[in-house]
């Protein structure tokens, strides 16, 4: 008989995969997610840094000098022809004091005190150049004092009750013919009383650093009004910065508005040696006093020479005026100049605060004025913009009395995005 076919062999069972030691189900997918989180966090951090760098304020641009910060003139300091008596000072604006003589003890000022009277009045009642100003009325009290002032030999205008003067004419009478009567009326017009105005004079002196000065009256006739030559130079320098004052003291004569007699002033140096203003003074107690201002152009640089001569043993103020003439002549001759850079030279630069530098060129020659033995500082000042085109003036070089505008030598741009992103400060 036929035998049945043998049964087909049963396939061997495939054992299930054996998991690695320590592995858990789903660990691979968890690892992938972890890397995604790290990358996302890094991207967020980078984005935050970028945004933070871009929103941080850009540093303000500044200017810095690219030439020497000072210049020294060789030689010995000039020997000026100082008077043998009293005290004297010569000062050049922007440079300093050229010299002094005679100490610094306070002495009577005489009518030089009227510089402060005019300065205080103009500070609180300004006049535009050429302006006449308000009309002021003379008090009966001022008119009543005229006989006594004449008896004492005071310098006066000779006011009358209810006389009217413009502010400018009153100040011209004060400074040109040294009118004591007008000095007292100016005090009354300004403050209502002599005492209140004198207090303003002394407060102003203190603010100007006039430590050796004390005012007791607005005219200087009283010998208790005392000062020093150095203090009077400080005052005159401040006063000459007031345009109306500079105009008034540059008058050789007083010309009344009413067609009255023209009266010559005491400053006969006006128009000579560059003298553009001043004030004389004389009393028996003070002797001859004179303060003066002169302008001199040296190599294209305008300079202002201010000086004071006080306590001269002369019967009038002429002794002080003559001594001042010699001083201002010698001081002007002692001034010399040196050119530190020609026009167009790159003498400074704008720093954008992030490493960018834009050169600045001089709009005119950088010339420094001084005298032998003097060292003059050179500096740059300015508030430059963040951007600008070539030729735009953005700063100034100061070299003693000289002021030279500086202009951009090339385009000034704001810091680039790359600089803003890469900055560390």
Helices and strands as residue ranges (DSSP letters): H 27-55, E 62-65, E 70-72, E 87-92, E 96-101, E 107-108, G 110-113, H 114-124, E 135-137, H 140-144, H 146-151, E 164-166, H 167-176, H 180-191, H 194-207, E 226-227, H 229-240, H 243-248, E 253-254, E 263-264, E 275-283, E 287-298, E 301-312, H 318-334, E 336-341, E 346-351, E 357-362, E 366-370, E 375-382, E 393-399, E 402-408, H 417-422
